[in-house]
């Protein structure tokens, strides 16, 4: 079968590493612990599977969906940048912008999207398709989904291991990093929008 002919361990590892770097679930541990404290429960399985499904669906129909609703990839990434910016502000300033009084657990929002399957991750899946075979990208996504699940499942253990002072410091540090990522994501895609407008 053609699918098996396209199978490549090297491509799978490359796709996994690229997505792993973009998702950065290790760097998001302070955010995960913060959400654990905020919601009291993280639905690791639901969040991981949802994120994986979003990435796989977006791999095949991402461009079509965005074109259908009249949104380009750059605008989509800018919207994601704003969401990341708000999360970063909450972490740095210790304030609550997104009210979640009715939620009993964190799963689809904000973990599956935009923390794991955010704008950066989704646009990356589209760019990977230009270089690698679909089967290898999908397996790279599945491996990342499993890793994300393991980290989310360990949220309570991580919370116990991290002292309150350490957690507070890490939240602010990673909040600043998230802030920088959101600004970079915004400026890069805004510049591309301007360039497209000029060329148009």
C-alpha positions, 0 to 999 in steps of 0.5 A, a space after each residue: 500500500 502507498 501509505 506504508 511506502 510513505 512511512 518513514 521513521 526519520 520523518 516521524 521523528 522530525 515531525 514529532 520534534 517540530 511539533 513538540 517544540 511548538 507545543 512546548 508542553 514542558 514549558 507550559 507546566 506552570 500554566 497546567 499547574 495554575 489551571 489545576 489550582 484554578 479549576 480543581 480538575 484537569 480532564 487530561 484524556 479529553 483535553 489531549 484527544 481533543 487537541 490531537 483531533 483538532 490538529 489532524 483535522 486542521 492538517 487536512 482542512 485547515 486552509 479550506 475552513 479558513 478560506 470558507 469563513 474568509 479568514 487567512 492563516 495570518 489573521 488566524 495566528 494573530 487571533 491566537 496571539 491575542 488569546 496567548 497575550 491574555 493568558 500571559 497577563 493573567 500569569 504575570 499580574 495574578 489577575 483573572 481576565 477570563 471568568 470561569 466560575 461555571 466551569 468545573 474542569 479544564 479540558 477543551 478551553 484553554 488546554 486543548 485550544 489554545 494551549 496545545 492546539 493553538 494558532 502556532 501549532 495549527 499553522 505549523 501542521 500546515 507547513 509540515 504538510 508541504 515537506 512530509 507525508 501525511 501518515 508521518 505527520 499524523 504519527 508525529 501528532 499522535 506521539 505528541 498527544 500521548 506526551 501531552 496526556 502524560 504531562 496533564 495527568 501528572 498535574 496533581 503530582 507536579 503541584 505537590 512537588 512544586 512549592 507555592 513560592 517556586 510555582 509563583 516565580 515560574 508562573 511569572 517567568 513563563 508568563 513573560 515567555 508567553 507574552 514574548 511568544 504572543 508578541 512575536 506571533 503577532 508581529 510576524 503575522 501582522 508584517 505578512 498581512 501588510 506585505 500581502 496587502 502591498 503586493 495585492 
